[in-house]
Amino acid sequence: MIEKLPTGEWQRVEAVLGGALERTGSARRAFVDQACTGDEALRREVTSLLAAHDRTGAVDALAADIAPLAAGLRIGGTSPGDGEHDQEASTLVGRTITPYRIVSHLGHGGMGVVYEAFDARLQRPVALKFLSPHLTNDRHAQRRFETEARAAAALDHPNICTVSEIGTTDGGERFLVMPLYIGETLHERIARGPLAIPDAVEIAVQIARGLAKAHDAGIVHRDIKPSNLFITQDGVVKILDFGIAKLLDQAIVLSGGGLLGTPAYMSPEQVRGERIDAGTDVWAVGVVLYEMLTGARPFHARGAALLARITHAEPTPLPNFRTDLPDALVTLIQRALSKKRADRPSSMREIEGELLALGVLAEGTVEVEHTGANVGLATGARVVAAIVSALRAILRKSSARPRA
């Protein structure tokens, strides 16, 4: 449960946390005891954040693995990984796995290797994701890989990138078939500056629709962020990378524990290691909306200091960045970023409804779900693999996810 501290108290939490992180073992415990004397609420907050900071899990591995992969995908070439990965990847280029002819290596992550291929049967480019060679004999990894295919396929929706097929080569190698899109990630779009209000609202509506579908299926994404949101050349938003998603009726076990998610977009309950539900995605959508409209994230810090701010600080008011925002939009984002889940919008459909009620969208701009807009598939300099690493019902090791 998130305990609300007095106004400004989070700065004290951050200060004590910083001092504690400079010490280890008994020296750390003594420092915390002294700094928190007579203040049990402060002690609980600091102890909780220290525990979260000390756990190593998905966050630590993802930062190192995904950044170079994404950079490689953005320039349309292979990721700048080590020579061993490149050598392994090159062995499939040029091969034909009926009906797919493998054209090029797009990238690799902790669990899979991704290629651009051409489907001779349907005459279209696709993305193929193979289980990493070093995991070929890992039965647990194979089960996760197959779970990914089934789970992603179950989330068929215009705003979710799904798996269309799972196959096996003559040599027993398992692979997933996914769409190949032209476009860019929302991260790349934001890098050019804050979005116009209609554009930001349109994107948020599509995100809400895709997540509503996932939530209806009992699935929480819990890693919504601009780099996991792909915008096709037709303006269709595709939610990528359900790689650390959680089935609401299943527990996910990590070896050694660990935080799952990207720190800057984590909800307070994620930071504290509490129960995760759809409210976590609501928070993340609030962060993304804030960032689209301002070009900045609502919470600025690194490491444990960032976790402290997420749990206790309030973001800079949106009107400080721009004065053209409708009051209802500001209020919606503020609600989405409420520390208590009960104070946030209750569902993605509520968010969608409030966004549409703003009346800022041009007619038909976000009707892709209903008009059946054609999402173009082609190759070219801007072709990027939109890869869903999809659901892993049970995670024991952190993994990086090939995706656009």
N, C-alpha and C positions, 0 to 999 in steps of 0.2 A: 504493500500500500504506500502511495506517495504522500509523505507528510509535509504539509505546507509550513515553511519556516517564515519568521517575520521578514518584512520587507528589508532587503539589503543583506540578509543573513547568508545568502549564497556566496557573497564575497568572502565571508569568514570561512565558510566551508572550503572554498577554493584555496585560501591562504593556508589553512591547516593541512589540507590535502597536499599542497605543494611541499610543505615542510616535511610531511610524513614520507613522501616519495624520495626525499633526499637521504632517507635513513633506511636501514634494514633490520630485520630480526627484533631483538629486545630493545634496541635503541628506538626503533619506530614505535613499538608499543608504548614505551615510556613517554615518548613525545606526544602521542595521541592522548594518553592518560592525562598528561599535564595540561595540554592545550584545551581539552574538553572538560576539565574539572567543573562539576556543577551543571553541565549542560548535556543531558542525555540525548536530546534530539540531535545536537551537533555530532555527538559521538556515533550515533547510529548512521547518520548520513555519511560521515567520513569513512567509517568501517565498511559500509556497503560499497562505496565508490572505490575504496582500496581493493576490495575483493574483486570487483569488476575489472579494475585495471590489471590486477595480477594474473587473471585468467588469460591463457593464450588459446585462441581458437580461430574461427573463420576469418575474423577481421585482419589478423596479423598476416595470414597467408595471402588473402585476396589483394591487399594493397601492393604487395610485391609482384604478384602474378598477373593481375588484370591490367595494370597500367601499361606495360610494354605491349601486351596483346592488343589493347584498344588502339594504341598508337599505330601499330602495324596495320590494323584493319582500316583505320581512317585514311591511310595513304594508298590503300588498295593493294598492298603487298603482303609478304609474309611478316610475321611478328619478329622483332629482334630478339628472339630467344637464343638459347645456347646452341652450339653446333650439333649436339646430340639430338635435340628435338628436330632441328632442320634436316638432319640426315635421315631420321626416322620418317619425317613427313614426305621427303622426296621420293621414298620408295613406292608410294601410291600414285603419284602424279603420272598421267599418261595411261594408267590402267583403265580397263573397262570392266565394271561390275554391273552386268546387264540389269537394267538398260542405262546405267549411269556411266558416262565417260568422265573421269576425274581430270579437271583442267589445271587447277593450281591449289597450292596450300594457302589458306587464309589466316590460320592462326592456331594456337594450342593453349590449353590450360592444364590445370592439375589433373583433370579427369578425362579430357577428350582432345582430339585433334580435328580441326574443321577444314573442309575443302570446298572449293567451288567445283561443281560438276554440271554436266549437261545430260538432261533426261531425253534420250533418243526416242523414247516411246511417245512422250507428250510434247517433244520439241521445245523444251524450256530449260533455263538454267535453274539449278537448285543448290542448296548447301547440304553437304553430308558431314555428319559428326561421327567419328569413330572413337571407341574406347581407346585411351592411351595404351601403347604397346606394353608398358610395364605393368598394366593392370589386367592384361588379358587373362591371366590365370587366377585373378582375385575374384572369388565367387561373390563376395559382398559387393564389390564394385560392379560386377555384372548385374546383380539384382537391382542396384540403384540406377544403373543405366536403363534397364528395362522399365523400372518404375517411372523414370523420367519420361519415356515415350508414352506410356499409358496415361500418365497424369496430364501431360501437355495436350495430348489428343482429346482428353475429356473436357478441356477448356476451349473448345471451338467457339471463337467469337471474333468479330471483325477487328477488335482492338487488342487481341492477344496473338502473338506469333506461336503457332502450334506445330506439332510433329505430324507429318502426313503418312509416314511409313517407318517401320523398323525392319531392317534386313540383315542378312548374314552372307558373308563372302564364302567362296568355296573353301577357304582356309579357316573358316569358323569365326572370322572377325565380325563383331556386331556393329551396326551403324544406324543412325537416325537420318531421315530425310526431312529437310525443312525448307521453307521459302528463302529466296534470295531477293533482297530489296534494293532499290535505289533511294537514297535520301541521306539523312543525317540524324544523329542523336540529339535529344533536347539539350544535352550538355554543350554540344557544338553550337547549337542555335543561341543559347544564352551567352556564350562567349562573345557573340557579336553585339551584345547589349541587351538591356531590358526589353521585353516584348510589349507590343501594343496591347491594350486591355482586351479587345476582341480576340486577338490571337491566343493570349494566355488563357482566356476563359474557354475558347474552343478546345484547346489541348486538354485542359482540366476536365471538361465534360467527357471527352473520349476516354481519358484515364479512369474516370469514375465509372463509366459504363463497363469497361473491361474488368475492373476490380469488383464491381457488383456481381458479374458473372462468376468470378472466382470465389467470392464470399458465399454466393448461393450454393456453390459446390463444397462449402466447408473448408476453403483454402485461403490462407492469409499469405500474401507475398512476402512481407516484412523486409524488403530491400528496395522499395520504390525510391528512385533517384533519377536525375536527368540522364545519366549514362545508361540507364536501363529502360529508357523510353525512346523509341525510334520513330521518326516522322518520315513517312514515305514521300516521294515526289508528288503524290496525289493529296497530301495533307492528312493521310490516315495515320493515327497514332497506334503503334504496336508496343505492347508491354512485353519486355524481354526478361529473361533470366529469372525463372522461378526456382533457381538452384538452391535457395535456403528457405523456400516456402514451407509453411507448416500446415499439416492437416489438423483441423480443429479437434478431431477426436483421436489423435495419435500424438504421442510424445516423441520428440527428437532427442537422441542421445549423442553427445559429443564425447570423444575420449578426452579426458582431462578437463571437461567443461569448456566454457568459452562463450563470448558474446557472438551472436549471429546478426549480421547486418553491417551497414556502413555508418560509422559513428555520427557523422554530421546529420544524418537523417533518422537516427534512432529516436524512438519515443522514450519518455521517462521510464515506462515499465520495462522496455527492452534493456535500458541501462542498468536497471536494478535486478534484472534476471527474473522478473515476475511473469505471470501468465500472459500469454500473447493472444489477442483476438483481433477482430476487424478494426478496432479502434487504433491499433498500431499503424495500419495502412492509412487511416484517416489523418493521423498526425503527419505522416510522410507526405501525403498530398498537400497538406497545409504548408509544409516546408517548401515543396516544389513550387506551389503557387507564389509564395513569398519571393522565392528566388527568380521566378520568371518575371515578376513585376518590378523587382528592384535590382536584379543582377547580383545580389548578395545573399548569402545564407543567413538565417535569423540568429544563429549562434556561432560566434567566432572564438576559437581557442584550439588547443591541441591536447591530445592525450586525456588525462584525468580531468584537466581543467575544463575541457569541452563537456565531459560527462556531468560535471558539477553545474555548468551553465544550463544544460538541457533540463536538469531536474529542478533548478531553482531560479534561474534568471528569466527575465522577460526580454523578448527581442526588441530592437529599435522600432518604434512605431512606424507603420507603413507611410503615414502622411509626411514623415520626415524625409522620405526619399522622393515622393511625388504627390502632388496635390489634386491630381485628376481622377483618383480612385473613388468609385461610388462607396458611400458609407456601408451599404449592405455587403459589398465585397470585402471591405476591411474587417467588418464584424465576423463574416464567415471564416476568414483566415485566422482571426484571433481565437474563435471557438475551436477550430481544428487544432490549434496549438495550445489548447488548455492542458495543464499538467494532469488534471484528473480526467480519466476516460469518460466518466459520466457527463462531463461538461462539453464534450465534443459532439459534432453531428452524429446521429445514431447510425447512419449508414451511408454508403456511396450514393444511393438513390436520393437521399436527402441533400447531399452535396450537389448532385446533378440538378435537382429541382431548383435549388437556390441560385445556382449559376445561371440557369436558363431564365429564371425570373428577373435577372438583372436587365434583360432586354438589350444587351450590347452586341449581340451577334447578328451578322447579316443573315438574311433568310437563306436557309439551306446549308449554312457553312459547316454544321456538325451533324448533318443527317446521313453520314456515310453508313451508319448502322442500318438505316432503313432503305436507302436508295440502292444498296448493293454496289457501291462504287468499286470500280475495277482497280486493283492494286497492281501496277505494272511490274513485271518481272523482266529484267534485262541485265546485260553485262555492260561494263564500261568503266571509266576511270573512277566514278563515284559509287561503284557497286560495293556494298558492304553486307556481310553476312549477318542477318538478324537472327541470332541463335538463342533459343531458349534452353538453358541448362536444366529447366523444369524442376519438378518436385522430386526431392529425395526424402521419402518418408522417414528414413532413419539415417542420420549422418554420424559417422564415427570419426571421419577425418575432414578437415577443411578442404575445399576445392576451389579452383578458379574456374570461371565460366567463359567459354568462347562465346562472344556475342558482339554485336555491333556497338 
